[in-house]
Amino acid sequence: MLGQLEKDWIQYVSIEGQLTEAGAAIWEEMSDRDKKQFYQWMVYIRSFDRRAILLQRQGRIGTYAPLEGQEAAQVGSAYALTAQDFVFPSYREHGVALVQGMPLTQIFLYWMGRVEGCKAPTDVRVLPPAVPIATQIPHAVGAAWASKLKKEKEIAIAYFGDGATSEGDFHEACNFSGVFQVPVILFCQNNGYAISVPFSRQSASETVAEKAKAYNFPGYRVDGNDVLAVYDVTKRAIERARRGEGPTLIEAVTYRKGSHTTADDARRYRPQAEVDEWIKERDPIARYRKLLVLDGLLDEREDEDWRKECDEKIDQAIREAESLTPLPPEHVFTHLFAQLSKQEKAQQAELREER
Amino acid sequence: MTVLFRLPDVGEGVAEAEVVKWLVQVGEPITENQPVVEVQTDKAIVELPSPATGALTKQEYAEGEIVPVGAILYEIDGQSLTEEKDESNVLNEILPKRVLAAPSTRRKARERGIPLEEVKGTGPAGRVLDQDLDHWLNQQNTEEDIVDATIKLSPTRRVIAQRLQQSIQQKPHVTHFATVNVNGLVDYRNKQSQDQNKLSYLPILLKIMGKTLQMHPLFNAHYDEQEQKVIPHPSVSIGLATDTENGLLVPVLHQVETKNMDQLSTEARALIESAKSGKCTSAQLSGSTFTVSNTGPLGGAWATPIINPPEVAIAALHPIERVPVVEGEQLGIGWRMNVSLSFDHRVLDGADAIRFTNTLEYYTEDPTRLLREWV
């Protein structure tokens, strides 16, 4: 059923955990440490994601956008970046943020609606998640252009979904980066659905990657649940960008296993057989685990210890985030306008009195 | 230690949820993150996991009951990361006791304007079922048949009543009457009679009205009662007072000044159509800066229209008719239209209203004057 997805895509690890010929060559050159790190990051991010959903259901964080199923696309691409590169995420890229060094406590704070969650530490170049669709893509292009003008080595990467490719912002960003040859990676996680709109209703193009052709820069379609392929394709694109050879569009074909957000019910619009296939056959962690086992790189004890460590780190981050003094309701006005209008001041005072 | 679990907003902006199933019974042990109860919102059925490890000591709501967001749903004796002191169910006391009904039944009641608290529920624990709504409606009808013939205001009429009452009480209304020469307007319209898409008077008048409003910006304004401020609007959004089966509705034609007569014609027709069939969205019914009541097709000579707040003026356009007119020493026949223009006298004066209808007449007398100013 999902055969058409595989049209012209790059895959290095099959769903059985077998390396392809091209994959084997890349695997050969990688260190054991990197190989294990892929796995550990994916496990960590999934544990975090599952916990976040529980916290939302307990009323401890606000509406949350789950990412389970997209770990390989996020870890593979982020792992190819350096700490100096600029990341412009949308609202589902907590995995990318973690790999880039965003403290977990701050990620929880973001989902608690705290401004502290938006402000990355000075050495972490991850921008606050862009909730409006596609607005972050021109920003990334701007950052990349600045880097080019200043003759610096940093590149910028914009993360967005399949739905964003219908927005003007996406096309403007593509056009500009093509004309000015800026060092930007346009990384699309095509999870098949923009909330409930399937990709077939999103675009008449068969793939996202082919759209790059119109702007005259390379577009690659990669199996987004294959962490090795995502890593390698992103890495090569970054190298191109650093050499001054311009932008690359990457389409990582993936699937979110859960709903769009905790306020959504994906069972209403996705066929069960399709969901089952992605969960049972195409899970990114299960596939990579098979490869590690085949290669003798996975130690069960070590794996268990790591999962425990993840839980402890998550517990600790929740404790830290929840220990902050809660903000009063009138705080909603604090970051909206530099100067409040008379009406807003009156509303703010009203909220304060009600308290 | 007692841990109180309050129903979170599990969707986005969800106000309540129904308890579908308790997965843990009172007295049973519970571990952190274990699902305790299944609830249903308008959007989905979700399991709610426990924030603590211990034992379930109290279920505040039975299966089938509706829980408001923020109310205490259950209690645990145990340990959690975040501990909440017992606040003796303060919230439960503040929140009014809700009538039991499924979300779908609530929606039906809302749509039909039935006050749920007046309906006697026949379901378990007095829950209101769909058939109870029908029963209530039937009862209302028979009572009306027998007892008296009074008519309860429909939800639409209640909104109309409230807004008009507010307007007439707060705004000092003055109505200016003018008979305007529309010879040119009639000519202009008749000239294009061969054309397939013959324009009616309304889009031509809307174009002229848009032009007039831009030349008299204080008429295209809102009045802020609290601040006592006039807020003129750079763009013209004309509310079209529309007679529908459910009462008066005012769909809004936005950015009139940027549209040609064909566009105005198509949009006005679509808006009036959806108002009549009750399909207007709330966006289509808000944001007007001036209201036009086109009574032309129906008849009448004059009116004293009530201003649609927060606007500051409203115009009723009466039928275009052939009337005897004095031309020099001769009696001739001319086309005339009456206009009744009500305005908020706090913002505008009688002289402003006369200047307004004079401008209107300048264009109705000869719509080709619009061409001269065309840029």
Interface residues (C-beta under 8 A of the other chain):
Chain A: R51 L54 Q56 R57 Q58 G59 R60 T63 T261 T262 A263 D264 D265 D315 I318 R319 E322 K342 Q343
Chain B: F5 R6 L7 P8 D9 V10 G11 E12 V14 N33 K43 A44 V46 E47 L48 P49 S50 P51 L81 T82 E227
